[in-house]
Amino acid sequence: MTETPTTAPHPSHGTPTAPRVTVRGEAHLEVDPEIARITITLTARGTDRRTTLDDLTHRNTTTLDLIKTYGDAIEKLETGTLAIRPELTRHGRGERIRAYHGSLQLTATIGDFTALGELVTRLADHDLTRIDGPWWALRPTSPHHAAARRQAVHEALQRAREYAEALNTRIDALLELSDTGTLGGPTFATASYGAAGLSRSAHAEAATDPAPIDLEPVRQNVDAHVEAAFTLIPPNLG
C-alpha cells in the first residue's frame, strides 16, 4: 500500500514551532510643498487666419521672455496644445468664416515661491492671457516620501513587538514586507487670473507692474502603508 506523503505547513502560514504575526504600519506626514505649477493660456482672435496666428506667436514670445527672466526659479517650462479654429457665421447660405480663434497653453513649474506671486500678476496683466493655479506639490524625489515609508516600517515593527510582548515572547524573523501604498499627490488650491478685459489704453496708463498677489502655500499630505509578517519565538501559553 502506497502512503500519501504529508505536506508540511508552509512557514509563511505559521506553525506551532514558528508562529506568525502579521501587522500593518502606517504613517501620515503634513509637510510644506516644494513646487507650484501654473497654467498659462494665451488666446488671439481675428478675421484673418495668418494675423491671428501672428498675434498668438507674438504673445507666446512675450510670455516666454517674461518667464525666463526668473532664471532658476523656473524649474520647468513646457508648451502644450496649440489650436487655430475658424468661427462660422450662423446665418446665410454656405459656410462662411466669421473669425479665427487661436489658443496656446504653457505650463510652468516654480520652485521659488518668493517669485510666484509676482510672476502670476505680471502674466495676468497681459492682454488675452489666463492664468490657472497654482497647484502645489512635492517633487517625485522628495525625501518626505522616504521618511513616510521609514516611519510606516518602524510602526509595523513596534506593533509586532507589542503583540509578542503580550504573549511574553519576542519576534524572531521577518518573513515578508509589502508596500500597500504610498500617497503624496498634489494638494489643490487653485484660482484663475486674467486681464483679457483690460484695453490697451488701460495698460498704457499703468506705468508700473501690478503689485504681487499674496499666495499662501498649501501643506501636502504624505501617507505610507506597509504590511509585515514576522515569526515569533514560540510562547509558553501554559
Beta strands, then each sheet from edge to edge (+ up, - down):
strand 1: 20-31
strand 2: 35-46
strand 3: 74-88
strand 4: 97-110
strand 5: 129-137
strand 6: 171-183
strand 7: 187-194
strand 8: 220-232
sheet 1: 1+ 8- 6+
sheet 2: 3+ 4- 2+ 5- 7+
end
